[in-house]
């Protein structure tokens, strides 16, 4: 009885002169990311892939187009004339992919949707809580998840890595693979105990301003190093040449106002949280000089869902209407 031997080869097809890779969405996305960041290393980090894999994908694209797309210089790369010619058509193609995906999602979801957001508790209270409430009033079948980062920088990293579709951050908005829109300029207020007879601000009316030095002498209640609130408080202290040490450090932001009300010290809080403390008896005063933070919403370029972009548009319009 004769037997026939069969050889099975596992792995990708063997390259030959008859085989050539074909341009697809992934190749275009990789190309645009490298072009925008000017570096294979930074692009690989932003895309969460190994740099050799990224280089190999760009090599395939260049062989398919039979032209070089990037020239290396120093630690980065720049587009060749052929690369410059490809950049805008590649961006348009990626946008077309997103439009097609959004159309399919709109049909399949039938009005349902899930939205993931990450931000620190300060901006979750104001302006995010109000905006989510107004948005769900219009779209009650949308489910929203709001995550709280451990450290300030976790918001950027989580959005970059796709752990959340949207994030809220303060300060200068990031660039690179992230897009952003301004939402609000929020004023930080001084929050003092109801009985401040031992503070250097005795006799002042609540609407009279108070310096960060006055609060520091009273003793500050704040969250740990690396948190958003601690960074906000440290900024004017350093500018005034004062120590950034605090009297009471708590990992629980929700405990800051109760600690102030109990007489443990003074605090700096956004207007909305300060107003809540004032209702319970705290003395709330503006800071001199004023301390304000700009809050932006961020998302990954060409990666956000239609629902996420719709929420961004809603938030921007709602916040602009209030200014």
N, C-alpha and C positions, 0 to 999 in steps of 0.2 A: 504494500500500500504506500503510494507516494504521498508525501506531505509537501505543502508549499509554505515557504517562509515569507513572512510579511514584516517589513520594517516600518515602524511608526516613528515619526520625528515630531517631538514636542517643541513648541516655541514659535517665534514669529517667522513668517516666510523668508526664505533665503533671498537676499537681494540679487538681482540680475539686471542686465541692461534693459529687460522688458518690464521690470517692476519699478514703479515710482510712487512715493507717497502722495496722497491727495490732500489739498488744503481743507481744513475743517475749522469749526468754531474754536476748538481748543488751541490750535496753532495760532489763530488770529488773536485770541485772548493773551496768549503768552507773548506774542510779538508786541502788542500794544502796551502791555505792562512793562516790558523791558524798555521800550521807547520812552514811556512816560517817566520812568524812574532812572533811566540812564545807566543802569547797572544790572548785570545778570545776578549778582549776589543779592541785591535788594529786591529784585523782582522775584527770585526764588523764595525769599522769606515771605514776601507779601502773598504769593500764590500757595504757600505751604507745600512746596515740592523740593526735591533735591536739585541742586544746581546742575549736576550732570544731565539729569532728565530734561531740564529746561534747555540747556545747550543743545542736546540731541534733537529736541522738538524744533528749535529754531533752525538747526542744520537741515532737517527734513524740509522745512518750509523754503529755505534758500535753494535746496536742490530741486524742489518742485518748480520754483519760479526761475531757476537757472540764473540766479544773480545773488550777489552779496547784499544783505540788508543793513549790516552794522559794521562800523570800523571801530576798533579798539583804540582808546587813548588813556594813558595813565591807568587809573583804577576803574574807569568806566567805559562806556561805548557811546558812539553817536551814529545817527542814521546816515546811510549813504543816500545819494539822490534817488535810488530805487526805493529805499526804505521810506524816504519822505513822500514819495508818490503813493506808497501803499497805505500810509498811516490813516488818512481820513476815510478812504474806502473800507478799511478794516474796522474802524470805529462805527461806520454806518452799518456794516454787516452785523456787528455785535448787537447794535441797537435793534436791528430787525429780528434777530434771534429772540431778544427779550420781549419784543412786541408779540411774536408768535407764541412764546411760552405763556405770556400774560393772557392772551386770548383763550388758550386752552384751559388755563387755571380758572378764568372767569366762568367758563361753561361748567367745568367739573365741580367747582366749589359751590355753585348755586347760592351765592350770598354769604357763605360761611368763610371764615378766614382766621388765621392765627398770626399774631404779631409779637415778636420778642424784642424787648428793649432792656438795655442795661444802663444804669446811672446811679450815682451816689444818692443817699437819702435826701440831701439838701434839695437837689433839683427834682427828685421824685415828688417831693411835697409841693414845690412851686418852681417851674410852671406845669410839670408833667401831670399831676393828679387832675387838675382842672381840665387840661386838654383831653386826657383820656375819657373823662366823664362826658364832655361835650361831644366827642367823636362817637362814643358808644350810644349816646342818645340818638344819633343819626343812623348808626350801624349796630344795632343791638346783638346781632349774631356773630360779631367779631370777638374773638377771645384774645386777651392781652396778658402777656407775662412780663413782669418788671423784675429784673435781677439787680442785686446790690453788690458792687465789687468790694473786695477786701481792701485794695489800695487804689489810689487815684488812677494810676496808669493802666489798671486792669481794663478800664472801659475801652480804650483805644485798641488794646491787644485783642480783646474779646470780639470786637466788631471786625477787626482785620482778619481774624481767623475764622469768622463765620459763626461764632458762638451766639451771637445776637444780631438781628438785622439792623437795629438802630441803637444809637447811644446818645446820651446827653453829656456834654462836657463844658467846662468853663474855660475862660482864657482865650488865647489865640487858637483858632481852629486848625486842625492838622491838614496836611496835603497828601501828596503821593497817591496811594490807592484809595484814599478816603475822600468823599465829598461832604460838604457841610452847608448848613443854612443857619443864619442867626434867628434866635427865638426871642430872647428877652435880655434886658439889662436890669439886674436885680440889685437893690440896695441892701447892704448889711447894716444891722442895727445893734446898738449896745443894749443888753438886757441885764438889769440889776435887780437885786432882791427888793421886796416891798419896803423893807426898813433899811435904808442905806445910810443911817446916821454915822457909821464909822467910815464911810467912804469920803474921799476928797471932794465929792460933788454935792455935799449937803446944801439944801436950800435951792438947788436948781430946779426949774420947771422941767417937766418931762420932754417938752419940745426943744429945750436948749441942748446944744451939742455937747459931747463929751469926748475927750481924747483917749487914745488907746493906752496912754500912760496912766490915766486915772483908773482905767479898768485893771491894768496890770498891778497897780498898788492895792487894789481891792482883792486881787487874786482871781485868776481866770479859770473857768471850767471849760474843758475842751476835749476833743477826741485825740487819739494817738498820732504820733508822727507818721507821715505817709498818707493820712486821710485828707480829704478835700478841706474840711473845716479847719484843720490844724494849719494847713498851708495858707489859707486865707488870713488867719489870725497872725501867723508868723510874719507875713509880708509887712504890715505897718509897724510891728514891733521892731523888726530889723531896720526899717527905714528911720525909726526914731532912736536907734542905737540902744534898744532895750533888750533884755533877756527874753528868749522865747519859751522859757520854762512856764509851766502852768501850775496852779494850786491843786486842781483836781483833774485827773485824766480818766476818762471813761470811754470804753469801746462802744457804748450804747448811745447813739446820738439822741434817741428818745429820752434819755435820762438827763441831758444837759439842762433843759428848762426846769424840770423838777428839782435838780440840785441847786439851781439859782434861787428858786422859790423857797427852798429850805435854808437859804442863807450861806451856802457853801462857797459862793463867789459870784463873779459876773461872767457874762458870755457875749459872744458875737454871733448873731443868727440872722438868716434872711428875713425880710419883712413879714412874710406869711407866718413863719414860726414865732417870730417876735410878737406878732399880734395875738397869737394864741396864748402866749405867756402873759401878755398884758391883761387879757380877760381874767386870768387867774390871780392877778394882783402884782405882777412884775412891773418895774419901772422900765420903760422903753424910750431910748433917746438916740438921735442921729449921731454918727461919729464925725469928729473933726480932726483931720480932713475926711470927707466922705469916702466910703469904701464900697465900690460897686463891682459886680462880676457880670460879664457877658456870657450867656448860655447859648450853645449851639447844638443842633442835632446833627449827627454824623451817620454815614452809611458807606458801604463799599461801592465803588464805581461799577456800574453795569451788573451788579449782583443783587440789588434790592428788588423785592417783589413789587407788583403793582399795588398791593395793599400797603406796603411800607411807604412807597412813594406817594400814595394817596394820603396817608396819614401825615407825612412831612408837609405836603402842600396845604392840608387842612390846618396844621399847627402854625405854619408861617402866616397864613391869612388871618387866623384868629389872633395871633400876637400882634400883627401889624395893625389890626383894627383897633387895638387898645392904645396904641402910641399916638 
